[in-house]
Amino acid sequence: MNAVVNLPANLSFNVLGPVAVSSTDGPLPLGPARQRAVLSALLLAPGQVVGAERLTEAIWPAGPPGNAVASLHSYVSHLRRQLEPDCPPWGRNRILRREPQGYVLAVEADRVDARRFEDLLREGRQLLREGRYPEASRVLRTCLDLWRGAPYAELGDYEPAVCEAARLEELRLATLEALWEAELAWGHDYVTAIAELGALSARFPTRERLGWLLMVALCEVDRQAEAVAVYNRIRRALAQELGVDPGRELRSLFARILRDESVGRACVAAR
């Protein structure tokens, strides 16, 4: 069931970091940790009914207390007052509503920063495919600027939140790869690119695309020996952690470097 309403234009919801709701007047106070967890759980499925049992599981993963139902009602009531302060005490709430099957946070998905992040990522990738590198870079940076920390951290080990957070983190890494692909193809600031890609490749040593981009950036400034060292580090990490060899693309780049062929931003643009 979908049940969304036209929200005030200034209201936005943020899950890419500590859960937050913002308006033109600033952030809304969302109360104690479990109350914020209620909002986080509802934001896993904006516009859809979430059963009370599912909310209880998200808020009390170790098992609910005896007063769980009353506490849940109290948390929802306090959130309603923050989201719709002008709603009369006995009025029908439009944003956070009780339905026969549970509760619904009736917001359009594009009011949630995670959805805007994915929309911007698609736009940035399309610009990258079209060879519009400066525009792609700007869009992808805007995309990454939405992140303030770990998604859905309020929900701890609640499995749906863990899975969604992992999916979003994977997309964030893909965004970083797309950003630096655009930056290198544009020929913009290799010193910064090498520093950023070096840190990312060290943090994610088996992520071959980051290593590939770092090797290209190093070759662009005639640091081929360091590019070879990066390849060998990735090869060792893949063997030790996954028991595999580097993929075809990384091996091909390594071979070109050993043959002293031209490797640089044209290599990225031609990909």
N, C-alpha and C positions, 0 to 999 in steps of 0.2 A: 504494500500500500504506500503510495506517495501522497504527502499532504503538506504542501509548501504554501507560504503566504508571501505577499509582497512586503518585505521588511522595510523599516526606515532606511533611507539611502546611506546613512552614516554608520550602520552597524556591520561589523565584520568579526569573524571567529577565527582564532589562530590555534593550531595544534602542532605546528613545526617548532616545537619548543614548549615551555610551560603553557598550559592552556590559558587563553586570554580572550576577552571580548572587548572590542574597542568601538568607540563612537567619536564624533568630533569633539566631544567634551573630555576625551581621554579614556583610559581603561576602566572597565567596570569592576568593582570589588566582587569577587566570586566566593569569598568565604573560606571555610576550613578545607583541609585536604580531601576528605571524603565527598564533600559537596562539589569540589572541582572535579573529582573522579566521576561523579554522575554526569557532569557536562561533557567530559572527555568521552565517556562511553556512548553518550547520545551522538556525539560528533563522529563516531565511527560509522554511523548510518544516518546522516542528516536527511530529514524529510521522510524518514521511515519509522514505523512504530517499533519500539524496543520493549520487550516484555519485562515486567518487574523482576522476574526470576533471573533474567540475563543481567539486569542492572545490579542485582544483589550479588551475583557471582563476580562481577567486575569490581565491585566496591569492597567486598569481603572475601577475597580468594581463599582464605583459610577456613571459611565457614561463617555464616551470618550470626549475629547475636540474636537474642530472643526478641528484641524490639526493632528488628531490621525493617519491617514494613513501616512502622511509625517514623523511624529515622529517615527512610527513603522519602516518604511524603514530606517530611520537614525540609530535607535538602531541596527537593523540587520546588516547594513553596518559596523558599528563600531565593532560589535562582529566578523564579518567575518575577519576583518583585524587582530584581535587578534588571531583567531583560525588558519588562513592561511596567515601569514605575507608575504610569498613568492609568493602568487598568483598575477599574473599581474593585473593591474587595470581593464582590460576588459576580464580577463580570467574567465573560468568556475569554480566557487567555488565547492569544493567537499564535504566539511563538513556541512556548513550551506547554503542551496540552496533555491531558489525561485522556486516553482512549480505552475502549473496552479491553483491548489486548495489551495495553501498557502505556508507554509515554512516547510522544513524538516531539522532536525539536524541528519545527516546521520552517526550515531555512533552505534557501536555494543553495545547491552545492557550490556555486561559484562565490558564495560569501565566505567559504572556508579556505584558508590559505593553502591547504594541501591540494585542493582542486585547481586553484589559480597557478600553483607551481607546475602541475602537470600540463595545464594549457599552455603556459609559457615555454615549457620544455618542447612541446610539439612545435610551437611556432619557431623557436630557435633552431631546431633540427631542420625544419623546412627551409629556413633562410640559409643554413649551412649547405644543404643540398643544392640550393640555387646559386651558390658561390657569392652570396652577399655577406661577406665575412664581418665587416664592422657592425652591421645591423644584427647579425647573429650573436656577436659578442655582447652587444648591449642588452639584448633580450635575455640571454643566458645569465648575465650578471644580475639582472633584475630578478630572475628566477631564483638564483641562489641567495639573494638578499632577503628573501622571505624566511629563511631558516634562522632560528634563534636558539636551537638546541635540539635535544632528542625528542622525536614525536611521541605523544601519548605516554610520557613518563609517569603521569599520575596513576596509570593503571597497572604498573609493575609487571608481574608475570602473567597477567590475563592474556590467554593465548590469542584471541582475535586481535588484540592491540599489539602484541609482539609480532605477529605475522604482518600486520599492516605497517608497523614501524620499519620492519626489515625491508619490505617492498619499497617504501619511500626512501630509505637510506641507499638502496641499490640505485634508484633513479637519481638520487643526488650525486652519486659517483659518476653515473652516466652523463649527468649535466656537466660535471667538472671536465670530463673527457671531451665532450662536445665544445665546451668553452675554449679549452686550450688548443683544440684542433682549429677552431676559428681564429684564435690569436696567432698561431703559428702560420696559418695560411695567409693571414693579413700581413705578417711580418712585423708584429708589434711587440717591442720590449722583450727581447730574448733573455736578458738578465733575470727579469722577474719570472718569466716562464720557466727557466731552468731551476730557480729557487723553489717555486711553487710545485712544479712537477717532481723535483727531487724529494721534497718532503712527502708528497702524496705517494710516490712510488716506494719510498722507504716504509711508509705506514701500511701499504697494501702491496707487498712484494710479489704476489702471484697475479696481480692484475696486469696483464700483458699490454693492454692499450695504453696505460699510463707510462709504462716503460718504453713503448714504441715512440710515444710523443716526446719523452725526455731525450731519447737517443737522437731523434731528428733535431731537436733544439740544440743539443750539444754539437752536432755536426755542422749546424748552421754557423756556429762561431768557432769552427775549426778545433773542436775538442773531441776528436774521434777516439782517442785512447780512453777517455772517460765514458764514451758511448759503449765501447767494447766492454768496459768494466760493468756497466749497467746490465748489459746482456748477460754476462756471466753470473752476476748476482741473481737475476731473475731465473736463469736456468737452474741454478742450485736450489733456489726456493721452491720452484715447481717440482723438482725431483724429490726434495725432502718432504714437502708438505702434501703433494698430490700424486707423486710417482709418475709424472708425465714430463714430456719434453716441451719446449716452447712451440707455439703454433707456427703455421706457415708464414704468416705476415711478419712476425718478429724474426724468424730465421732468414727470410729473404732480405730484410733490412740489414741484418748482421752480415750477410754475405756481401752485400753491396759495399758496406763499410770496409770489409777486408779487401775487396777488389779496388778500393780507393775510387769508387764511383761517386758522382755528385749526389749528395743527400742533403736535403734542406726543405724549405717551405714548399717548393714546387712538388716535392714528394707528398706532402700533406694535401695540397690542392688537387693533385691528380688522383687521390684515393677514391 
